[in-house]
């Protein structure tokens, strides 16, 4: 289990293939990570349950393209 307090703003978010696909904006409660706005000006959210490790980067358990299909988008 990861310590969500280790997740900080501006940390890179990297997929299971070690490619960066997002940057942390901030934690949204204890269950979601709000990501910085993308090129279209939208925030996206990923669940903390995807996070495998935090070591200066937030590592998640799936490839970036899969994560981008499954993330929640701000309306």
N, CA, C, O and CB atoms as a CASP TS submission, in Angstrom:
PFRMAT TS
TARGET T0000
AUTHOR 0000-0000-0000
METHOD Language model
MODEL 1
PARENT N/A
ATOM      1  N   UNK     1       0.854  -1.189   0.000  1.00  0.00           N
ATOM      2  CA  UNK     1       0.000   0.000   0.000  1.00  0.00           C
ATOM      3  C   UNK     1       0.892   1.242   0.000  1.00  0.00           C
ATOM      4  O   UNK     1       1.849   1.332   0.769  1.00  0.00           O
ATOM      5  CB  UNK     1      -0.968   0.004   1.236  1.00  0.00           C
ATOM      6  N   UNK     2       0.570   2.178  -0.857  1.00  0.00           N
ATOM      7  CA  UNK     2       1.374   3.390  -0.931  1.00  0.00           C
ATOM      8  C   UNK     2       0.872   4.432   0.062  1.00  0.00           C
ATOM      9  O   UNK     2      -0.284   4.406   0.484  1.00  0.00           O
ATOM     10  CB  UNK     2       1.357   3.958  -2.353  1.00  0.00           C
ATOM     11  N   UNK     3       1.742   5.326   0.416  1.00  0.00           N
ATOM     12  CA  UNK     3       1.380   6.435   1.286  1.00  0.00           C
ATOM     13  C   UNK     3       0.991   7.604   0.390  1.00  0.00           C
ATOM     14  O   UNK     3       1.851   8.204  -0.254  1.00  0.00           O
ATOM     15  CB  UNK     3       2.558   6.820   2.260  1.00  0.00           C
ATOM     16  N   UNK     4      -0.298   7.933   0.343  1.00  0.00           N
ATOM     17  CA  UNK     4      -0.769   8.994  -0.558  1.00  0.00           C
ATOM     18  C   UNK     4      -0.159  10.348  -0.225  1.00  0.00           C
ATOM     19  O   UNK     4      -0.124  11.235  -1.078  1.00  0.00           O
ATOM     20  CB  UNK     4      -2.283   9.095  -0.500  1.00  0.00           C
ATOM     21  N   UNK     5       0.320  10.518   0.995  1.00  0.00           N
ATOM     22  CA  UNK     5       0.950  11.788   1.375  1.00  0.00           C
ATOM     23  C   UNK     5       2.254  12.028   0.615  1.00  0.00           C
ATOM     24  O   UNK     5       2.747  13.155   0.576  1.00  0.00           O
ATOM     25  CB  UNK     5       1.218  11.812   2.878  1.00  0.00           C
ATOM     26  N   UNK     6       2.818  10.978   0.010  1.00  0.00           N
ATOM     27  CA  UNK     6       4.036  11.120  -0.787  1.00  0.00           C
ATOM     28  C   UNK     6       3.752  11.750  -2.152  1.00  0.00           C
ATOM     29  O   UNK     6       4.669  12.248  -2.805  1.00  0.00           O
ATOM     30  CB  UNK     6       4.701   9.760  -0.973  1.00  0.00           C
ATOM     31  N   UNK     7       2.498  11.732  -2.581  1.00  0.00           N
ATOM     32  CA  UNK     7       2.130  12.276  -3.887  1.00  0.00           C
ATOM     33  C   UNK     7       1.997  13.785  -3.761  1.00  0.00           C
ATOM     34  O   UNK     7       1.160  14.289  -3.012  1.00  0.00           O
ATOM     35  CB  UNK     7       0.804  11.640  -4.416  1.00  0.00           C
ATOM     36  N   UNK     8       2.833  14.493  -4.501  1.00  0.00           N
ATOM     37  CA  UNK     8       2.912  15.954  -4.397  1.00  0.00           C
ATOM     38  C   UNK     8       2.635  16.616  -5.752  1.00  0.00           C
ATOM     39  O   UNK     8       2.840  16.004  -6.801  1.00  0.00           O
ATOM     40  CB  UNK     8       4.301  16.380  -3.872  1.00  0.00           C
ATOM     41  N   UNK     9       2.167  17.871  -5.722  1.00  0.00           N
ATOM     42  CA  UNK     9       1.983  18.622  -6.973  1.00  0.00           C
ATOM     43  C   UNK     9       3.289  18.677  -7.779  1.00  0.00           C
ATOM     44  O   UNK     9       4.388  18.697  -7.225  1.00  0.00           O
ATOM     45  CB  UNK     9       1.486  20.057  -6.671  1.00  0.00           C
ATOM     46  N   UNK    10       3.126  18.700  -9.085  1.00  0.00           N
ATOM     47  CA  UNK    10       4.237  18.803 -10.050  1.00  0.00           C
ATOM     48  C   UNK    10       5.010  17.503 -10.262  1.00  0.00           C
ATOM     49  O   UNK    10       5.952  17.481 -11.054  1.00  0.00           O
ATOM     50  CB  UNK    10       5.194  19.862  -9.596  1.00  0.00           C
ATOM     51  N   UNK    11       4.636  16.410  -9.571  1.00  0.00           N
ATOM     52  CA  UNK    11       5.331  15.140  -9.792  1.00  0.00           C
ATOM     53  C   UNK    11       4.928  14.574 -11.151  1.00  0.00           C
ATOM     54  O   UNK    11       3.755  14.632 -11.521  1.00  0.00           O
ATOM     55  CB  UNK    11       5.011  14.123  -8.655  1.00  0.00           C
ATOM     56  N   UNK    12       5.883  14.029 -11.895  1.00  0.00           N
ATOM     57  CA  UNK    12       5.538  13.353 -13.145  1.00  0.00           C
ATOM     58  C   UNK    12       4.777  12.059 -12.849  1.00  0.00           C
ATOM     59  O   UNK    12       5.033  11.384 -11.852  1.00  0.00           O
ATOM     60  CB  UNK    12       6.812  13.055 -13.976  1.00  0.00           C
ATOM     61  N   UNK    13       3.841  11.730 -13.733  1.00  0.00           N
ATOM     62  CA  UNK    13       3.102  10.465 -13.634  1.00  0.00           C
ATOM     63  C   UNK    13       3.580   9.600 -14.791  1.00  0.00           C
ATOM     64  O   UNK    13       3.471   9.990 -15.954  1.00  0.00           O
ATOM     65  CB  UNK    13       1.521  10.685 -13.678  1.00  0.00           C
ATOM     66  N   UNK    14       4.116   8.412 -14.466  1.00  0.00           N
ATOM     67  CA  UNK    14       4.662   7.529 -15.489  1.00  0.00           C
ATOM     68  C   UNK    14       3.882   6.217 -15.531  1.00  0.00           C
ATOM     69  O   UNK    14       3.413   5.707 -14.513  1.00  0.00           O
ATOM     70  CB  UNK    14       6.153   7.258 -15.229  1.00  0.00           C
ATOM     71  N   UNK    15       3.763   5.694 -16.752  1.00  0.00           N
ATOM     72  CA  UNK    15       2.996   4.470 -16.960  1.00  0.00           C
ATOM     73  C   UNK    15       3.865   3.239 -16.692  1.00  0.00           C
ATOM     74  O   UNK    15       5.037   3.361 -16.335  1.00  0.00           O
ATOM     75  CB  UNK    15       2.430   4.426 -18.394  1.00  0.00           C
ATOM     76  N   UNK    16       3.281   2.066 -16.868  1.00  0.00           N
ATOM     77  CA  UNK    16       3.996   0.811 -16.621  1.00  0.00           C
ATOM     78  C   UNK    16       5.141   0.611 -17.609  1.00  0.00           C
ATOM     79  O   UNK    16       6.025  -0.210 -17.364  1.00  0.00           O
ATOM     80  CB  UNK    16       3.031  -0.371 -16.702  1.00  0.00           C
ATOM     81  N   UNK    17       5.143   1.344 -18.717  1.00  0.00           N
ATOM     82  CA  UNK    17       6.234   1.257 -19.700  1.00  0.00           C
ATOM     83  C   UNK    17       7.269   2.353 -19.450  1.00  0.00           C
ATOM     84  O   UNK    17       8.151   2.582 -20.278  1.00  0.00           O
ATOM     85  CB  UNK    17       5.679   1.367 -21.142  1.00  0.00           C
ATOM     86  N   UNK    18       7.155   3.033 -18.295  1.00  0.00           N
ATOM     87  CA  UNK    18       8.076   4.068 -17.823  1.00  0.00           C
ATOM     88  C   UNK    18       8.046   5.357 -18.634  1.00  0.00           C
ATOM     89  O   UNK    18       8.985   6.150 -18.572  1.00  0.00           O
ATOM     90  CB  UNK    18       9.460   3.533 -17.826  1.00  0.00           C
ATOM     91  N   UNK    19       6.981   5.571 -19.389  1.00  0.00           N
ATOM     92  CA  UNK    19       6.836   6.824 -20.124  1.00  0.00           C
ATOM     93  C   UNK    19       5.955   7.797 -19.342  1.00  0.00           C
ATOM     94  O   UNK    19       4.922   7.412 -18.795  1.00  0.00           O
ATOM     95  CB  UNK    19       6.243   6.567 -21.525  1.00  0.00           C
ATOM     96  N   UNK    20       6.374   9.055 -19.299  1.00  0.00           N
ATOM     97  CA  UNK    20       5.567  10.063 -18.605  1.00  0.00           C
ATOM     98  C   UNK    20       4.392  10.449 -19.484  1.00  0.00           C
ATOM     99  O   UNK    20       4.564  10.725 -20.671  1.00  0.00           O
ATOM    100  CB  UNK    20       6.416  11.315 -18.244  1.00  0.00           C
ATOM    101  N   UNK    21       3.184  10.470 -18.901  1.00  0.00           N
ATOM    102  CA  UNK    21       2.016  10.878 -19.671  1.00  0.00           C
ATOM    103  C   UNK    21       1.215  11.977 -18.990  1.00  0.00           C
ATOM    104  O   UNK    21       0.230  12.457 -19.552  1.00  0.00           O
ATOM    105  CB  UNK    21       1.131   9.693 -19.918  1.00  0.00           C
ATOM    106  N   UNK    22       1.617  12.383 -17.796  1.00  0.00           N
ATOM    107  CA  UNK    22       0.872  13.425 -17.083  1.00  0.00           C
ATOM    108  C   UNK    22       1.730  13.985 -15.960  1.00  0.00           C
ATOM    109  O   UNK    22       2.822  13.492 -15.677  1.00  0.00           O
ATOM    110  CB  UNK    22      -0.465  12.870 -16.522  1.00  0.00           C
ATOM    111  N   UNK    23       1.197  15.043 -15.320  1.00  0.00           N
ATOM    112  CA  UNK    23       1.828  15.670 -14.167  1.00  0.00           C
ATOM    113  C   UNK    23       0.750  15.873 -13.108  1.00  0.00           C
ATOM    114  O   UNK    23      -0.369  16.275 -13.426  1.00  0.00           O
ATOM    115  CB  UNK    23       2.518  17.031 -14.554  1.00  0.00           C
ATOM    116  N   UNK    24       1.084  15.597 -11.855  1.00  0.00           N
ATOM    117  CA  UNK    24       0.125  15.753 -10.755  1.00  0.00           C
ATOM    118  C   UNK    24      -0.202  17.235 -10.561  1.00  0.00           C
ATOM    119  O   UNK    24       0.698  18.072 -10.490  1.00  0.00           O
ATOM    120  CB  UNK    24       0.690  15.141  -9.436  1.00  0.00           C
ATOM    121  N   UNK    25      -1.488  17.549 -10.478  1.00  0.00           N
ATOM    122  CA  UNK    25      -1.932  18.873 -10.058  1.00  0.00           C
ATOM    123  C   UNK    25      -2.035  18.848  -8.535  1.00  0.00           C
ATOM    124  O   UNK    25      -1.381  19.630  -7.846  1.00  0.00           O
ATOM    125  CB  UNK    25      -3.311  19.270 -10.730  1.00  0.00           C
ATOM    126  N   UNK    26      -2.868  17.935  -8.016  1.00  0.00           N
ATOM    127  CA  UNK    26      -2.968  17.728  -6.567  1.00  0.00           C
ATOM    128  C   UNK    26      -3.809  16.494  -6.278  1.00  0.00           C
ATOM    129  O   UNK    26      -4.461  15.948  -7.167  1.00  0.00           O
ATOM    130  CB  UNK    26      -3.576  18.970  -5.871  1.00  0.00           C
ATOM    131  N   UNK    27      -3.784  16.064  -5.022  1.00  0.00           N
ATOM    132  CA  UNK    27      -4.657  14.970  -4.584  1.00  0.00           C
ATOM    133  C   UNK    27      -6.068  15.502  -4.441  1.00  0.00           C
ATOM    134  O   UNK    27      -6.273  16.608  -3.941  1.00  0.00           O
ATOM    135  CB  UNK    27      -4.162  14.349  -3.242  1.00  0.00           C
ATOM    136  N   UNK    28      -7.020  14.735  -4.867  1.00  0.00           N
ATOM    137  CA  UNK    28      -8.433  15.082  -4.732  1.00  0.00           C
ATOM    138  C   UNK    28      -9.007  14.083  -3.733  1.00  0.00           C
ATOM    139  O   UNK    28      -9.394  12.975  -4.104  1.00  0.00           O
ATOM    140  CB  UNK    28      -9.206  15.041  -6.134  1.00  0.00           C
ATOM    141  N   UNK    29      -9.058  14.483  -2.457  1.00  0.00           N
ATOM    142  CA  UNK    29      -9.456  13.549  -1.402  1.00  0.00           C
ATOM    143  C   UNK    29      -8.348  12.522  -1.201  1.00  0.00           C
ATOM    144  O   UNK    29      -7.176  12.820  -1.431  1.00  0.00           O
ATOM    145  CB  UNK    29     -10.802  12.847  -1.751  1.00  0.00           C
ATOM    146  N   UNK    30      -8.710  11.325  -0.778  1.00  0.00           N
ATOM    147  CA  UNK    30      -7.732  10.251  -0.570  1.00  0.00           C
ATOM    148  C   UNK    30      -7.751   9.230  -1.691  1.00  0.00           C
ATOM    149  O   UNK    30      -6.934   8.310  -1.709  1.00  0.00           O
ATOM    150  CB  UNK    30      -7.990   9.556   0.748  1.00  0.00           C
ATOM    151  N   UNK    31      -8.696   9.388  -2.645  1.00  0.00           N
ATOM    152  CA  UNK    31      -8.898   8.349  -3.650  1.00  0.00           C
ATOM    153  C   UNK    31      -8.529   8.725  -5.074  1.00  0.00           C
ATOM    154  O   UNK    31      -8.386   7.843  -5.921  1.00  0.00           O
ATOM    155  CB  UNK    31     -10.295   7.938  -3.629  1.00  0.00           C
ATOM    156  N   UNK    32      -8.371  10.021  -5.364  1.00  0.00           N
ATOM    157  CA  UNK    32      -8.117  10.449  -6.740  1.00  0.00           C
ATOM    158  C   UNK    32      -6.950  11.412  -6.829  1.00  0.00           C
ATOM    159  O   UNK    32      -6.666  12.174  -5.905  1.00  0.00           O
ATOM    160  CB  UNK    32      -9.351  11.094  -7.324  1.00  0.00           C
ATOM    161  N   UNK    33      -6.280  11.352  -7.977  1.00  0.00           N
ATOM    162  CA  UNK    33      -5.217  12.298  -8.289  1.00  0.00           C
ATOM    163  C   UNK    33      -5.715  13.156  -9.444  1.00  0.00           C
ATOM    164  O   UNK    33      -6.064  12.646 -10.508  1.00  0.00           O
ATOM    165  CB  UNK    33      -3.863  11.565  -8.648  1.00  0.00           C
ATOM    166  N   UNK    34      -5.743  14.464  -9.219  1.00  0.00           N
ATOM    167  CA  UNK    34      -6.108  15.392 -10.285  1.00  0.00           C
ATOM    168  C   UNK    34      -4.832  15.718 -11.039  1.00  0.00           C
ATOM    169  O   UNK    34      -3.822  16.089 -10.440  1.00  0.00           O
ATOM    170  CB  UNK    34      -6.802  16.696  -9.724  1.00  0.00           C
ATOM    171  N   UNK    35      -4.884  15.578 -12.359  1.00  0.00           N
ATOM    172  CA  UNK    35      -3.723  15.838 -13.194  1.00  0.00           C
ATOM    173  C   UNK    35      -3.790  17.248 -13.762  1.00  0.00           C
ATOM    174  O   UNK    35      -4.875  17.808 -13.919  1.00  0.00           O
ATOM    175  CB  UNK    35      -3.628  14.807 -14.326  1.00  0.00           C
ATOM    176  N   UNK    36      -2.644  17.814 -14.067  1.00  0.00           N
ATOM    177  CA  UNK    36      -2.583  19.148 -14.674  1.00  0.00           C
ATOM    178  C   UNK    36      -3.338  19.129 -15.996  1.00  0.00           C
ATOM    179  O   UNK    36      -3.490  18.079 -16.620  1.00  0.00           O
ATOM    180  CB  UNK    36      -1.105  19.603 -14.891  1.00  0.00           C
ATOM    181  N   UNK    37      -3.808  20.293 -16.416  1.00  0.00           N
ATOM    182  CA  UNK    37      -4.552  20.401 -17.666  1.00  0.00           C
ATOM    183  C   UNK    37      -3.722  19.903 -18.839  1.00  0.00           C
ATOM    184  O   UNK    37      -2.509  20.104 -18.906  1.00  0.00           O
ATOM    185  CB  UNK    37      -4.986  21.844 -17.907  1.00  0.00           C
ATOM    186  N   UNK    38      -4.422  19.242 -19.766  1.00  0.00           N
ATOM    187  CA  UNK    38      -3.753  18.764 -20.979  1.00  0.00           C
ATOM    188  C   UNK    38      -3.754  19.873 -22.039  1.00  0.00           C
ATOM    189  O   UNK    38      -4.117  21.014 -21.752  1.00  0.00           O
ATOM    190  CB  UNK    38      -4.453  17.479 -21.526  1.00  0.00           C
ATOM    191  N   UNK    39      -3.350  19.533 -23.248  1.00  0.00           N
ATOM    192  CA  UNK    39      -3.258  20.528 -24.331  1.00  0.00           C
ATOM    193  C   UNK    39      -4.599  21.149 -24.687  1.00  0.00           C
ATOM    194  O   UNK    39      -4.650  22.252 -25.231  1.00  0.00           O
ATOM    195  CB  UNK    39      -2.667  19.893 -25.565  1.00  0.00           C
ATOM    196  N   UNK    40      -5.687  20.444 -24.381  1.00  0.00           N
ATOM    197  CA  UNK    40      -7.022  20.967 -24.697  1.00  0.00           C
ATOM    198  C   UNK    40      -7.602  21.776 -23.539  1.00  0.00           C
ATOM    199  O   UNK    40      -8.720  22.284 -23.631  1.00  0.00           O
ATOM    200  CB  UNK    40      -7.968  19.818 -25.051  1.00  0.00           C
ATOM    201  N   UNK    41      -6.833  21.895 -22.438  1.00  0.00           N
ATOM    202  CA  UNK    41      -7.285  22.690 -21.299  1.00  0.00           C
ATOM    203  C   UNK    41      -8.177  21.954 -20.320  1.00  0.00           C
ATOM    204  O   UNK    41      -8.880  22.580 -19.527  1.00  0.00           O
ATOM    205  CB  UNK    41      -8.002  23.875 -21.789  1.00  0.00           C
ATOM    206  N   UNK    42      -8.155  20.598 -20.369  1.00  0.00           N
ATOM    207  CA  UNK    42      -8.992  19.804 -19.461  1.00  0.00           C
ATOM    208  C   UNK    42      -8.143  19.093 -18.415  1.00  0.00           C
ATOM    209  O   UNK    42      -7.039  18.622 -18.685  1.00  0.00           O
ATOM    210  CB  UNK    42      -9.819  18.777 -20.251  1.00  0.00           C
ATOM    211  N   UNK    43      -8.710  19.034 -17.197  1.00  0.00           N
ATOM    212  CA  UNK    43      -8.100  18.225 -16.140  1.00  0.00           C
ATOM    213  C   UNK    43      -8.604  16.792 -16.291  1.00  0.00           C
ATOM    214  O   UNK    43      -9.722  16.563 -16.754  1.00  0.00           O
ATOM    215  CB  UNK    43      -8.434  18.797 -14.710  1.00  0.00           C
ATOM    216  N   UNK    44      -7.777  15.842 -15.901  1.00  0.00           N
ATOM    217  CA  UNK    44      -8.163  14.433 -15.848  1.00  0.00           C
ATOM    218  C   UNK    44      -7.865  13.933 -14.442  1.00  0.00           C
ATOM    219  O   UNK    44      -7.058  14.514 -13.716  1.00  0.00           O
ATOM    220  CB  UNK    44      -7.404  13.578 -16.935  1.00  0.00           C
ATOM    221  N   UNK    45      -8.533  12.844 -14.072  1.00  0.00           N
ATOM    222  CA  UNK    45      -8.383  12.253 -12.745  1.00  0.00           C
ATOM    223  C   UNK    45      -8.070  10.779 -12.895  1.00  0.00           C
ATOM    224  O   UNK    45      -8.655  10.088 -13.730  1.00  0.00           O
ATOM    225  CB  UNK    45      -9.658  12.459 -11.890  1.00  0.00           C
ATOM    226  N   UNK    46      -7.135  10.299 -12.072  1.00  0.00           N
ATOM    227  CA  UNK    46      -6.867   8.866 -12.011  1.00  0.00           C
ATOM    228  C   UNK    46      -7.025   8.411 -10.566  1.00  0.00           C
ATOM    229  O   UNK    46      -6.751   9.175  -9.640  1.00  0.00           O
ATOM    230  CB  UNK    46      -5.437   8.530 -12.554  1.00  0.00           C
ATOM    231  N   UNK    47      -7.468   7.167 -10.367  1.00  0.00           N
ATOM    232  CA  UNK    47      -7.614   6.674  -8.990  1.00  0.00           C
ATOM    233  C   UNK    47      -6.258   6.359  -8.365  1.00  0.00           C
ATOM    234  O   UNK    47      -5.341   5.904  -9.050  1.00  0.00           O
ATOM    235  CB  UNK    47      -8.503   5.424  -8.962  1.00  0.00           C
ATOM    236  N   UNK    48      -6.139   6.600  -7.080  1.00  0.00           N
ATOM    237  CA  UNK    48      -4.926   6.277  -6.344  1.00  0.00           C
ATOM    238  C   UNK    48      -4.661   4.773  -6.411  1.00  0.00           C
ATOM    239  O   UNK    48      -3.510   4.350  -6.309  1.00  0.00           O
ATOM    240  CB  UNK    48      -5.038   6.746  -4.875  1.00  0.00           C
ATOM    241  N   UNK    49      -5.694   3.967  -6.580  1.00  0.00           N
ATOM    242  CA  UNK    49      -5.528   2.504  -6.639  1.00  0.00           C
ATOM    243  C   UNK    49      -4.648   2.059  -7.808  1.00  0.00           C
ATOM    244  O   UNK    49      -4.138   0.939  -7.788  1.00  0.00           O
ATOM    245  CB  UNK    49      -6.890   1.832  -6.746  1.00  0.00           C
ATOM    246  N   UNK    50      -4.457   2.895  -8.819  1.00  0.00           N
ATOM    247  CA  UNK    50      -3.573   2.560  -9.943  1.00  0.00           C
ATOM    248  C   UNK    50      -2.100   2.707  -9.571  1.00  0.00           C
ATOM    249  O   UNK    50      -1.239   2.138 -10.241  1.00  0.00           O
ATOM    250  CB  UNK    50      -3.890   3.446 -11.146  1.00  0.00           C
ATOM    251  N   UNK    51      -1.801   3.454  -8.524  1.00  0.00           N
ATOM    252  CA  UNK    51      -0.419   3.779  -8.177  1.00  0.00           C
ATOM    253  C   UNK    51       0.286   2.558  -7.581  1.00  0.00           C
ATOM    254  O   UNK    51      -0.221   1.912  -6.665  1.00  0.00           O
ATOM    255  CB  UNK    51      -0.375   4.962  -7.186  1.00  0.00           C
ATOM    256  N   UNK    52       1.467   2.262  -8.125  1.00  0.00           N
ATOM    257  CA  UNK    52       2.245   1.132  -7.615  1.00  0.00           C
ATOM    258  C   UNK    52       3.358   1.603  -6.687  1.00  0.00           C
ATOM    259  O   UNK    52       3.595   0.993  -5.644  1.00  0.00           O
ATOM    260  CB  UNK    52       2.837   0.325  -8.774  1.00  0.00           C
ATOM    261  N   UNK    53       4.047   2.691  -7.060  1.00  0.00           N
ATOM    262  CA  UNK    53       5.107   3.248  -6.226  1.00  0.00           C
ATOM    263  C   UNK    53       5.197   4.756  -6.429  1.00  0.00           C
ATOM    264  O   UNK    53       4.736   5.301  -7.431  1.00  0.00           O
ATOM    265  CB  UNK    53       6.460   2.581  -6.546  1.00  0.00           C
ATOM    266  N   UNK    54       5.804   5.407  -5.443  1.00  0.00           N
ATOM    267  CA  UNK    54       6.068   6.842  -5.522  1.00  0.00           C
ATOM    268  C   UNK    54       7.527   7.032  -5.121  1.00  0.00           C
ATOM    269  O   UNK    54       7.916   6.680  -4.007  1.00  0.00           O
ATOM    270  CB  UNK    54       5.085   7.684  -4.592  1.00  0.00           C
ATOM    271  N   UNK    55       8.339   7.587  -6.027  1.00  0.00           N
ATOM    272  CA  UNK    55       9.771   7.762  -5.748  1.00  0.00           C
ATOM    273  C   UNK    55      10.314   9.018  -6.434  1.00  0.00           C
ATOM    274  O   UNK    55      11.370   8.990  -7.067  1.00  0.00           O
ATOM    275  CB  UNK    55      10.566   6.520  -6.213  1.00  0.00           C
ATOM    276  N   UNK    56       9.595  10.085  -6.300  1.00  0.00           N
ATOM    277  CA  UNK    56       9.927  11.290  -7.061  1.00  0.00           C
ATOM    278  C   UNK    56       9.080  11.367  -8.317  1.00  0.00           C
ATOM    279  O   UNK    56       8.914  12.433  -8.910  1.00  0.00           O
ATOM    280  CB  UNK    56      11.421  11.315  -7.423  1.00  0.00           C
ATOM    281  N   UNK    57       8.550  10.222  -8.711  1.00  0.00           N
ATOM    282  CA  UNK    57       7.573  10.092  -9.794  1.00  0.00           C
ATOM    283  C   UNK    57       6.437   9.235  -9.249  1.00  0.00           C
ATOM    284  O   UNK    57       6.625   8.458  -8.313  1.00  0.00           O
ATOM    285  CB  UNK    57       8.213   9.454 -11.105  1.00  0.00           C
ATOM    286  N   UNK    58       5.265   9.384  -9.843  1.00  0.00           N
ATOM    287  CA  UNK    58       4.123   8.542  -9.498  1.00  0.00           C
ATOM    288  C   UNK    58       4.036   7.463 -10.573  1.00  0.00           C
ATOM    289  O   UNK    58       3.763   7.764 -11.734  1.00  0.00           O
ATOM    290  CB  UNK    58       2.775   9.380  -9.397  1.00  0.00           C
ATOM    291  N   UNK    59       4.268   6.213 -10.193  1.00  0.00           N
ATOM    292  CA  UNK    59       4.239   5.090 -11.135  1.00  0.00           C
ATOM    293  C   UNK    59       2.874   4.413 -11.053  1.00  0.00           C
ATOM    294  O   UNK    59       2.372   4.138  -9.963  1.00  0.00           O
ATOM    295  CB  UNK    59       5.387   4.068 -10.834  1.00  0.00           C
ATOM    296  N   UNK    60       2.274   4.144 -12.223  1.00  0.00           N
ATOM    297  CA  UNK    60       0.986   3.449 -12.232  1.00  0.00           C
ATOM    298  C   UNK    60       1.116   2.069 -12.881  1.00  0.00           C
ATOM    299  O   UNK    60       2.130   1.747 -13.500  1.00  0.00           O
ATOM    300  CB  UNK    60      -0.071   4.287 -12.974  1.00  0.00           C
ATOM    301  N   UNK    61       0.082   1.280 -12.727  1.00  0.00           N
ATOM    302  CA  UNK    61       0.115  -0.137 -13.089  1.00  0.00           C
ATOM    303  C   UNK    61      -0.324  -0.457 -14.509  1.00  0.00           C
ATOM    304  O   UNK    61      -0.544  -1.627 -14.821  1.00  0.00           O
ATOM    305  CB  UNK    61      -0.734  -0.889 -12.159  1.00  0.00           C
ATOM    306  N   UNK    62      -0.460   0.535 -15.382  1.00  0.00           N
ATOM    307  CA  UNK    62      -0.939   0.267 -16.740  1.00  0.00           C
ATOM    308  C   UNK    62      -0.225   1.149 -17.757  1.00  0.00           C
ATOM    309  O   UNK    62       0.350   2.180 -17.407  1.00  0.00           O
ATOM    310  CB  UNK    62      -2.454   0.488 -16.828  1.00  0.00           C
ATOM    311  N   UNK    63      -0.270   0.724 -19.033  1.00  0.00           N
ATOM    312  CA  UNK    63       0.333   1.548 -20.088  1.00  0.00           C
ATOM    313  C   UNK    63      -0.374   2.906 -20.198  1.00  0.00           C
ATOM    314  O   UNK    63      -1.553   3.029 -19.863  1.00  0.00           O
ATOM    315  CB  UNK    63       0.275   0.808 -21.443  1.00  0.00           C
ATOM    316  N   UNK    64       0.341   3.899 -20.660  1.00  0.00           N
ATOM    317  CA  UNK    64      -0.207   5.246 -20.767  1.00  0.00           C
ATOM    318  C   UNK    64      -1.435   5.352 -21.638  1.00  0.00           C
ATOM    319  O   UNK    64      -2.383   6.055 -21.288  1.00  0.00           O
ATOM    320  CB  UNK    64       0.824   6.156 -21.286  1.00  0.00           C
ATOM    321  N   UNK    65      -1.437   4.652 -22.796  1.00  0.00           N
ATOM    322  CA  UNK    65      -2.610   4.745 -23.679  1.00  0.00           C
ATOM    323  C   UNK    65      -3.848   4.161 -23.014  1.00  0.00           C
ATOM    324  O   UNK    65      -4.949   4.681 -23.192  1.00  0.00           O
ATOM    325  CB  UNK    65      -2.342   4.021 -25.007  1.00  0.00           C
ATOM    326  N   UNK    66      -3.682   3.095 -22.256  1.00  0.00           N
ATOM    327  CA  UNK    66      -4.811   2.510 -21.524  1.00  0.00           C
ATOM    328  C   UNK    66      -5.292   3.473 -20.437  1.00  0.00           C
ATOM    329  O   UNK    66      -6.494   3.677 -20.264  1.00  0.00           O
ATOM    330  CB  UNK    66      -4.411   1.147 -20.897  1.00  0.00           C
ATOM    331  N   UNK    67      -4.344   4.061 -19.710  1.00  0.00           N
ATOM    332  CA  UNK    67      -4.701   5.006 -18.645  1.00  0.00           C
ATOM    333  C   UNK    67      -5.488   6.184 -19.209  1.00  0.00           C
ATOM    334  O   UNK    67      -6.465   6.624 -18.603  1.00  0.00           O
ATOM    335  CB  UNK    67      -3.437   5.512 -17.923  1.00  0.00           C
ATOM    336  N   UNK    68      -5.069   6.697 -20.365  1.00  0.00           N
ATOM    337  CA  UNK    68      -5.749   7.851 -20.957  1.00  0.00           C
ATOM    338  C   UNK    68      -7.155   7.500 -21.444  1.00  0.00           C
ATOM    339  O   UNK    68      -8.022   8.371 -21.515  1.00  0.00           O
ATOM    340  CB  UNK    68      -4.926   8.405 -22.115  1.00  0.00           C
ATOM    341  N   UNK    69      -7.384   6.232 -21.778  1.00  0.00           N
ATOM    342  CA  UNK    69      -8.734   5.795 -22.158  1.00  0.00           C
ATOM    343  C   UNK    69      -9.626   5.653 -20.930  1.00  0.00           C
ATOM    344  O   UNK    69     -10.840   5.838 -21.010  1.00  0.00           O
ATOM    345  CB  UNK    69      -8.674   4.460 -22.922  1.00  0.00           C
ATOM    346  N   UNK    70      -9.006   5.317 -19.777  1.00  0.00           N
ATOM    347  CA  UNK    70      -9.780   4.998 -18.578  1.00  0.00           C
ATOM    348  C   UNK    70      -9.874   6.132 -17.567  1.00  0.00           C
ATOM    349  O   UNK    70     -10.671   6.054 -16.632  1.00  0.00           O
ATOM    350  CB  UNK    70      -9.189   3.812 -17.914  1.00  0.00           C
ATOM    351  N   UNK    71      -9.073   7.192 -17.735  1.00  0.00           N
ATOM    352  CA  UNK    71      -9.129   8.260 -16.747  1.00  0.00           C
ATOM    353  C   UNK    71     -10.457   8.997 -16.822  1.00  0.00           C
ATOM    354  O   UNK    71     -11.159   8.943 -17.831  1.00  0.00           O
ATOM    355  CB  UNK    71      -7.972   9.236 -16.948  1.00  0.00           C
ATOM    356  N   UNK    72     -10.784   9.677 -15.751  1.00  0.00           N
ATOM    357  CA  UNK    72     -12.002  10.473 -15.689  1.00  0.00           C
ATOM    358  C   UNK    72     -11.643  11.885 -16.106  1.00  0.00           C
ATOM    359  O   UNK    72     -10.606  12.412 -15.705  1.00  0.00           O
ATOM    360  CB  UNK    72     -12.643  10.444 -14.260  1.00  0.00           C
ATOM    361  N   UNK    73     -12.497  12.497 -16.908  1.00  0.00           N
ATOM    362  CA  UNK    73     -12.240  13.845 -17.406  1.00  0.00           C
ATOM    363  C   UNK    73     -13.170  14.840 -16.753  1.00  0.00           C
ATOM    364  O   UNK    73     -14.355  14.570 -16.556  1.00  0.00           O
ATOM    365  CB  UNK    73     -12.394  13.901 -18.920  1.00  0.00           C
ATOM    366  N   UNK    74     -12.619  16.001 -16.417  1.00  0.00           N
ATOM    367  CA  UNK    74     -13.406  17.101 -15.854  1.00  0.00           C
ATOM    368  C   UNK    74     -14.418  17.573 -16.903  1.00  0.00           C
ATOM    369  O   UNK    74     -14.096  17.718 -18.082  1.00  0.00           O
ATOM    370  CB  UNK    74     -12.480  18.283 -15.400  1.00  0.00           C
ATOM    371  N   UNK    75     -15.636  17.805 -16.443  1.00  0.00           N
ATOM    372  CA  UNK    75     -16.680  18.282 -17.383  1.00  0.00           C
ATOM    373  C   UNK    75     -16.834  19.776 -17.320  1.00  0.00           C
ATOM    374  O   UNK    75     -17.659  20.343 -18.036  1.00  0.00           O
ATOM    375  CB  UNK    75     -18.026  17.621 -17.087  1.00  0.00           C
TER
END
